[in-house]
Amino acid sequence: MQSIYGMLGISPEVEQFGERVLAGLQERFAQIDAVAEYNQAKVLAAMQKNRVSAECFAGSTGYGYNDQGREVLEQVYADCFHTEAALVRPQITCGTHALAVALSANLLPGDELLSPVGKPYDTLENVIGIQPSPCSLAEYGVSYRQVDLLEDGSFDYDAIKAAIHEKTKLVTIQRSKGYQMRPTFSVKQIGELIAFVKSIKPDVICMVDNCYGEFVEMQEPSDVGADMIVGSLIKNPGGGLAPVGGYICGTKACIDRCAYRLSAPGLGQEVGASLDVMRALYQGFFLAPTVSAGALKGAVFAANVYQALGFLVIPNATEPRHDIIQAVQLGSAERLIAFCEGIQAAAPVDSYVKPEPYAMPGYTCDVIMAAGAFVQGSSIELSADGPLREPYSVYFQGGLTWYHAKVGILMSLQKLYEKKLVDLRV
């Protein structure tokens, strides 16, 4: 292994350090495999129930009327996530777009949106109107309120109760941490929060941003009361094969409105050509539990490697996992850039380029992103990114296989080691 890793530029010192860390993770990896086995059976059962056939892989053009593959795939998603309906479309360009569709479809002028989990992910600030933007919810008369988490990262139930009033129409819960050094919420925690909110106002819509969390646990937020769960197909549920797309699963009433917002009132789910992507969407969803498990092993390995080196990591080396993202507080721009250079150098695509901090659309400061992916921006493939601001934390995720995720972490460590930014003798 040292020989083949040496061909990739990983030194014996780094490879040996990684092996010492890996020696203690076999029981943890077995637990991840057990969850993947359960979720694989769940996906398979949904596909068999809906009689997926080769005819489902044929694409449609134009209006996309009577697209059998599209209709069956949406029912597969609904059955797998235990919801009444689903909207799964290549026309949804990203996770932010899926969230924007879900929010704008179910909020009307005079309604209020509440986030009981603090600040939303950076790109949603424009959608909501926290950062003024044309076509934001604020521009259409939707108000916004948030309740910050307590210092220990838990929900401030007293403040949440005080924030809910007659205008509160929709509560948005971001499962993953975004660019924040806070814990990701478990499905159990999300269920408790939803139950609390609905005990105060039963008719409020509870939406969960499920990005990065699909198939990490045996349950999804839709199993514990969420009216909508929303995500991107170039993250977990696309299995690395989906070239584009997003999904919204939930109650029929919510999904009908989302379909009208995505296409047009009166058209809804009846239109939307699937072109030639259906086979990839089906096969990617079938592989998603296994691919997500590989990415999860990579996140656990990263947590253990960087905690052993003295860095703050969230989650820590032994905590339960609720998404595939690993945050590492590196403490300096130099370390953040070196880490991302290592991830890029480990990529199968564009490994020869160096990532540079850049003013990305939708973000409030320069961001560095490393992602040599087969699908542009695919976060289920090996990638890392972070804003160039204190405390200079990097957010690592993905890896279509556990072995590639391992190489990525070792290469990130290699770049830090070469620049004398870490000491492997700890």
SULGI-V204756 format. One record per residue. N is the residue number from 1. RES is the residue in three letters. PHI is phi in whole degrees, -180 to 180 (999 if undefined). OMEGA is omega as a letter, one per 20 degrees, with the letter a starting at -180 (999 if undefined). Layout:
N:RES:PHI:OMEGA
N:RES:PHI:OMEGA
This chain:
1:MET:999:r
2:GLN:-60:a
3:SER:-66:a
4:ILE:-72:r
5:TYR:-67:r
6:GLY:-61:r
7:MET:-64:r
8:LEU:-88:r
9:GLY:96:r
10:ILE:-96:a
11:SER:-75:r
12:PRO:-57:a
13:GLU:-63:a
14:VAL:-70:a
15:GLU:-61:a
16:GLN:-68:r
17:PHE:-61:r
18:GLY:-62:a
19:GLU:-67:r
20:ARG:-65:r
21:VAL:-67:a
22:LEU:-65:a
23:ALA:-59:a
24:GLY:-97:a
25:LEU:-111:a
26:GLN:-65:r
27:GLU:-65:r
28:ARG:-64:r
29:PHE:-66:r
30:ALA:-64:r
31:GLN:-65:r
32:ILE:-63:r
33:ASP:-63:r
34:ALA:-66:r
35:VAL:-66:r
36:ALA:-62:r
37:GLU:-64:r
38:TYR:-61:a
39:ASN:-69:r
40:GLN:-63:r
41:ALA:-66:r
42:LYS:-65:r
43:VAL:-65:r
44:LEU:-60:a
45:ALA:-62:r
46:ALA:-66:r
47:MET:-69:r
48:GLN:-68:r
49:LYS:-59:a
50:ASN:-94:r
51:ARG:54:r
52:VAL:-59:a
53:SER:-133:r
54:ALA:-61:r
55:GLU:-64:r
56:CYS:-68:a
57:PHE:-85:r
58:ALA:-72:a
59:GLY:-84:r
60:SER:-126:a
61:THR:-128:r
62:GLY:58:a
63:TYR:-70:a
64:GLY:77:r
65:TYR:-63:r
66:ASN:54:r
67:ASP:-83:a
68:GLN:-61:a
69:GLY:-63:r
70:ARG:-64:a
71:GLU:-66:r
72:VAL:-68:a
73:LEU:-61:r
74:GLU:-66:r
75:GLN:-72:r
76:VAL:-61:r
77:TYR:-61:a
78:ALA:-60:a
79:ASP:-71:a
80:CYS:-67:a
81:PHE:-96:r
82:HIS:58:r
83:THR:-123:a
84:GLU:-73:a
85:ALA:-154:r
86:ALA:-152:r
87:LEU:-123:a
88:VAL:-126:a
89:ARG:-139:r
90:PRO:-70:r
91:GLN:-73:r
92:ILE:-81:a
93:THR:-81:a
94:CYS:-170:r
95:GLY:-61:r
96:THR:-61:r
97:HIS:-63:r
98:ALA:-59:r
99:LEU:-66:r
100:ALA:-63:r
101:VAL:-62:a
102:ALA:-62:a
103:LEU:-70:a
104:SER:-67:r
105:ALA:-74:a
106:ASN:-114:r
107:LEU:-122:a
108:LEU:-117:r
109:PRO:-53:a
110:GLY:97:r
111:ASP:-77:r
112:GLU:-123:r
113:LEU:-99:a
114:LEU:-120:r
115:SER:-109:r
116:PRO:-87:a
117:VAL:-121:r
118:GLY:85:a
119:LYS:-62:r
120:PRO:-77:r
121:TYR:-58:a
122:ASP:-48:a
123:THR:-70:r
124:LEU:-79:r
125:GLU:-61:r
126:ASN:-72:r
127:VAL:-61:a
128:ILE:-73:a
129:GLY:107:r
130:ILE:-60:r
131:GLN:-97:a
132:PRO:-53:a
133:SER:-154:r
134:PRO:-58:r
135:CYS:71:r
136:SER:-71:r
137:LEU:-59:a
138:ALA:-60:a
139:GLU:-65:r
140:TYR:-98:r
141:GLY:86:r
142:VAL:-98:r
143:SER:-89:a
144:TYR:-137:r
145:ARG:-143:r
146:GLN:-134:r
147:VAL:-118:a
148:ASP:-72:r
149:LEU:-71:r
150:LEU:-71:a
151:GLU:-59:r
152:ASP:-86:r
153:GLY:86:a
154:SER:-92:a
155:PHE:-77:r
156:ASP:-92:a
157:TYR:-62:r
158:ASP:-63:a
159:ALA:-69:r
160:ILE:-65:r
161:LYS:-60:a
162:ALA:-68:a
163:ALA:-82:a
164:ILE:-85:r
165:HIS:-146:a
166:GLU:-63:a
167:LYS:-86:a
168:THR:-67:a
169:LYS:-106:a
170:LEU:-141:r
171:VAL:-111:a
172:THR:-107:a
173:ILE:-121:r
174:GLN:-89:a
175:ARG:-67:a
176:SER:-87:a
177:LYS:-83:a
178:GLY:61:r
179:TYR:-95:r
180:GLN:-131:r
181:MET:-90:r
182:ARG:-133:a
183:PRO:-65:r
184:THR:-81:a
185:PHE:-87:r
186:SER:-75:r
187:VAL:-61:r
188:LYS:-62:r
189:GLN:-63:r
190:ILE:-63:r
191:GLY:-62:r
192:GLU:-65:r
193:LEU:-66:r
194:ILE:-62:r
195:ALA:-60:r
196:PHE:-65:a
197:VAL:-61:a
198:LYS:-73:r
199:SER:-70:r
200:ILE:-89:a
201:LYS:-141:a
202:PRO:-59:a
203:ASP:-89:r
204:VAL:-69:r
205:ILE:-87:r
206:CYS:-108:r
207:MET:-113:r
208:VAL:-117:r
209:ASP:-75:a
210:ASN:-94:a
211:CYS:-55:r
212:TYR:76:a
213:GLY:-106:a
214:GLU:-59:r
215:PHE:68:r
216:VAL:-80:r
217:GLU:-118:r
218:MET:-77:r
219:GLN:-113:r
220:GLU:-116:r
221:PRO:-57:r
222:SER:-68:r
223:ASP:-81:a
224:VAL:-124:r
225:GLY:111:r
226:ALA:-66:r
227:ASP:-79:r
228:MET:-146:r
229:ILE:-122:a
230:VAL:-134:r
231:GLY:-164:a
232:SER:-111:r
233:LEU:-79:r
234:ILE:-96:r
235:LYS:-114:a
236:ASN:-50:a
237:PRO:-72:r
238:GLY:-84:r
239:GLY:60:a
240:GLY:84:a
241:LEU:-101:r
242:ALA:-63:a
243:PRO:-84:a
244:VAL:-173:r
245:GLY:123:r
246:GLY:-151:a
247:TYR:-139:r
248:ILE:-136:r
249:CYS:-117:r
250:GLY:172:r
251:THR:-67:a
252:LYS:-61:a
253:ALA:-62:r
254:CYS:-69:a
255:ILE:-69:r
256:ASP:-58:r
257:ARG:-66:r
258:CYS:-62:r
259:ALA:-65:r
260:TYR:-66:r
261:ARG:-71:a
262:LEU:-69:a
263:SER:-101:r
264:ALA:-164:r
265:PRO:-55:a
266:GLY:93:r
267:LEU:-99:r
268:GLY:56:a
269:GLN:-80:a
270:GLU:-73:a
271:VAL:-120:r
272:GLY:125:a
273:ALA:-66:r
274:SER:-93:r
275:LEU:52:a
276:ASP:-121:a
277:VAL:-104:a
278:MET:-63:r
279:ARG:-59:a
280:ALA:-65:a
281:LEU:-69:r
282:TYR:-67:a
283:GLN:-66:r
284:GLY:-63:r
285:PHE:-65:r
286:PHE:-63:a
287:LEU:-83:a
288:ALA:-54:a
289:PRO:-60:a
290:THR:-73:r
291:VAL:-64:r
292:SER:-63:r
293:ALA:-65:r
294:GLY:-64:r
295:ALA:-65:r
296:LEU:-66:r
297:LYS:-62:r
298:GLY:-62:r
299:ALA:-66:r
300:VAL:-64:r
301:PHE:-62:r
302:ALA:-61:r
303:ALA:-60:a
304:ASN:-71:r
305:VAL:-63:a
306:TYR:-79:r
307:GLN:-68:r
308:ALA:-62:r
309:LEU:-89:r
310:GLY:97:a
311:PHE:-89:r
312:LEU:-74:r
313:VAL:-127:r
314:ILE:-132:i
315:PRO:-66:r
316:ASN:-79:a
317:ALA:-64:a
318:THR:-118:a
319:GLU:-69:r
320:PRO:-61:a
321:ARG:-107:r
322:HIS:-128:r
323:ASP:-157:a
324:ILE:-95:a
325:ILE:-88:r
326:GLN:-117:r
327:ALA:-96:r
328:VAL:-130:r
329:GLN:-85:a
330:LEU:-90:r
331:GLY:85:r
332:SER:-155:r
333:ALA:-64:a
334:GLU:-62:r
335:ARG:-69:r
336:LEU:-60:a
337:ILE:-66:r
338:ALA:-63:r
339:PHE:-58:a
340:CYS:-66:r
341:GLU:-61:r
342:GLY:-67:r
343:ILE:-64:r
344:GLN:-63:a
345:ALA:-66:r
346:ALA:-91:a
347:ALA:-78:r
348:PRO:-79:a
349:VAL:-123:r
350:ASP:60:a
351:SER:-68:a
352:TYR:-88:a
353:VAL:-101:r
354:LYS:-110:r
355:PRO:-69:r
356:GLU:-126:r
357:PRO:-59:a
358:TYR:-152:r
359:ALA:-80:a
360:MET:-76:r
361:PRO:-59:r
362:GLY:91:a
363:TYR:-112:a
364:THR:-95:r
365:CYS:-149:r
366:ASP:-60:a
367:VAL:-128:r
368:ILE:-107:a
369:MET:-131:r
370:ALA:-114:a
371:ALA:-164:r
372:GLY:-91:a
373:ALA:-114:r
374:PHE:-72:r
375:VAL:-114:a
376:GLN:-56:r
377:GLY:77:a
378:SER:-67:a
379:SER:-87:r
380:ILE:-86:r
381:GLU:-85:a
382:LEU:-56:a
383:SER:-158:r
384:ALA:-155:r
385:ASP:-158:r
386:GLY:-177:r
387:PRO:-77:r
388:LEU:-81:r
389:ARG:-153:r
390:GLU:-61:j
391:PRO:-92:r
392:TYR:58:r
393:SER:-95:r
394:VAL:-108:a
395:TYR:-121:a
396:PHE:-102:r
397:GLN:-157:r
398:GLY:88:a
399:GLY:125:a
400:LEU:-64:r
401:THR:-134:r
402:TRP:-60:a
403:TYR:-66:r
404:HIS:-71:r
405:ALA:-59:r
406:LYS:-62:r
407:VAL:-59:a
408:GLY:-61:r
409:ILE:-65:r
410:LEU:-63:a
411:MET:-71:r
412:SER:-63:r
413:LEU:-67:r
414:GLN:-60:a
415:LYS:-65:r
416:LEU:-66:a
417:TYR:-66:a
418:GLU:-62:a
419:LYS:-92:r
420:LYS:58:r
421:LEU:-101:r
422:VAL:-140:r
423:ASP:-119:a
424:LEU:-79:a
425:ARG:-87:a
426:VAL:-68:999
